[in-house]
Amino acid sequence: MPIVAEKGDEMTSLNTPSRVEPVYSLEELAVKTTARNRNLFHDLVHAADKYGHERVIIEDIEKAIRYKDLILGIYVLSNKLETLLQDQQKVGVFLPNSIGHVVTLFSLFRLGKTPAILNFTMGENSLKDCGEAADLKTILTSRKFLEKANLQGLVDSLAQSFTIVYLEDVRESLTIFNKFKGLIDSKFKRMASTTVNEVILFTSGSESKPKGVILTHDNIFANISQALNVIELNTEDRFFNPLPMFHSFGLTVGTLLPIISGMYSYSFPSPLHYKEIPSLVKTKAATALFGTSTFLEGYEKYAHDDDFRTIRYVIAGAERLKPQVQEKWQSRFGIHILEGYGTTEASPILSLNTPDYQKAGTVGKLLPLVDYFIEPVEGIKEGGKLLVKGPNLMKGYLLHNTGFVPRPEWYDTGDVVSVEDDGFVRILARLKRFAKIAGEMISLNHIEQIAATCFKRPEFFAVSVPDERRGERVILFTTYEQASEKELAQYVRSIKQSNILIPYKMIFIETVPVLGSGKTDYVTLTEMAKQIH
């Protein structure tokens, strides 16, 4: 049966194959996603066998590559890295979206090593903290990328703490024997015997230092299977992914899902190229696009009316979808954005609006196999704190100076939600002390601690408020009259932290509201900030 895409009043018939996966029953899906210490490299090889080794599967700004060449590159690089990395289990990866990044990740997967994907927008100290939390010794990167992104100075500083390996040097060191061995291994599909199959991503900690989130390959595969069970995709769908792989959505949905499911994807290095991306989406005839509300707003602003004519799905996450963004995409392009919800710890998707099941103002229904309960919260009358569990939930955290901390049975999302009678989830508030600024998670506790250190006083209270342009803004309240916004900004830069940690405003108040328990009443502070902002 042909798939039909709704484009305003026009119905366009797309003569495409059937969906890449059937709709499984809950029992069948539970069996499919049962933890079995799977390795995603094996899933890649299986996908090549299933969809054809000659199939063009991924493209970046420099070239496109077929399954067989991708797999050959993985064998060649993994054989070389096995010698270079020896007994190192965790390996830092500092790369943009690219074929080279994909080859590097799957090479580490084949070796049973754990890539720790570093966020190259972080400051020097935060990156060092990530490396220490994950006990990294080596970071893989690219001179070409560092030059284009003006990050060579940052990596030179990291070289004082870690061994930096440039992929260009690895490529130049390859011998004819290395290449021949890789070819033989790929022909015979030699699979490495691995016992540890994991990925580490980093997220803001509730304290000052980032924490590592350990996702198993089973977690990621489960989330892919859950998503494919509720949204119809087929082998003729073409993904356009500008979201970086150091974010779980960019990794799982934008990169790994299409690769192991036989769907072409275009891997773009940055979501911030608002003028360039719309025309590229048109040129590549993409059918699926992913982004935050902030990024989608930028694409709409610079797009021509026909740039998104081939798009079937636009999926938004990481921050609340602004109503005006939804309205503009609907009126200009006839596209209804599907808003989802998730966390890095959930690999990342927890809920999603779909073409068949969607409701304005919600983040859709929870994915199959995600169990939940709502915990009452002091001072909040409607809804409660969302706790979840499921096969896509992380293995645990890597905490600075603590090491591995396993995930509890129920993961606390820190979000206040209501689940309506028809199953749709509505986000009401965020309890966890974070802000999402242009999709970046920022610890509000960290901002408070920076201010306290700067002024050598503890009376600082950070909250976040919605913002039309940036998604959210941080407002810093203080009872210390002598605190200066300028002095704090200078201090943040002096300690080599990201400018995103500088509050939008600092506001003096006489007294701080508190709850009956004696804790700071951040709900009231947030309402005060909204009125001021």
Secondary structure, DSSP 8 states (H G I E B T S, - for coil): --EEEEETTEEEEE----BSS----HHHHHHHT------HHHHHHHHHHHH-TTSEEEE-SS-EEEHHHHHHHHHHHHHHHHHHHTT--EEEE---SSHHHHHHHHHHHHTT-EEEE--TTS-HHHHHHHHHHTT--EEEE-HHHHHHHT-HHHHHHHTTTSEEEEHHHHHHH--HHHHHHHHHHHHHT-----S--EEEEEE--SSSS-EEEEEEHHHHHHHHHHHHHHS--BTT-EEEE-S-TTSHHHHIIIIIHHHHHT-EEEE-S-TT-TTHHHHHHHHTT-SEEEE-HHHHHHHHHH--TTTTTT--EEEE-SS---HHHHHHHHHHH----EEEEE-GGGSSEEEE--SSS--TTS--EE-TT-EEEEE--TT--SSEEEEEE-TTS-SEEEETTTEEEE--SSEEEEEEEEE-TTSBEEEEEE-SSEEEETTEEEEHHHHHHHHHHHHT---EEEEEEEETTTEEEEEEEES-TT--HHHHHHHHHHTT--GGGS-SEEEE-SS--B-TTSSB-HHHHHHHHHHH-
